[in-house]
């Protein structure tokens, strides 16, 4: 009898230590098609092991390191920020230009233009 108990205990320890492919242990219950640890019933991306949740429902996952990552996981209108200026590409008037750098360049260009006009005005007065 003790051999049966010891065998069952050993089997239980081995099964608990080894991950079972195709089932979710981390979250949810049932089948885990993509093997990411999130059961299909709670996995928004059942076929993508790099994503499992989409908080804003825009079709892009909340995991910033996964495929099709959402740069704005709580804004359904935005998911990408190509120029990394903090403004989503859908609302950004210049999605390929960093607006902070663009604004600085515009301000600096305005200063140079005003300076040039002042200098030209002094040159004309001296003639």
C-alpha positions, 0 to 999 in steps of 0.5 A, a space after each residue: 500500500 505504501 508503494 502505491 501512495 509513494 508512486 502516486 505522490 511521485 506522479 503528482 510531483 512530476 505532473 506539477 513540475 512539468 508544464 502541460 502543453 496546450 492548457 493555460 495555467 496562468 489565467 483563465 480555464 480551458 484550452 490555450 491555443 497559442 501557448 501564452 499562458 492565457 486560456 482562450 476564453 480570456 485571451 483577446 489574441 488566441 493565435 498570437 503568443 505575444 499578446 493576450 489583452 486589448 484594453 481599448 478594443 482597437 485590435 492592438 495588444 497591450 504588451 509593448 514588446 509583442 507583435 502589433 503592440 499598442 503605444 496607447 493601450 487606453 485610447 481606442 483611436 490611437 495605437 502607433 506613434 511613429 515619430 515617438 513624440 507622444 502624439 498618436 499618428 491618427 491625431 498627429 498633423 505630422 506623424 513622421 515628424 517629431 512635433 517637439 523637435 519640429 516646434 523647436 526648429 520652427 521657433 529657432 527659424 523664426 528667431 533667425 528670420 527676425 534677426 535677418 530682417 533686423 540686420 537687413 533693415 540696418 543695412 538699408 539705413 546705412 546706405 
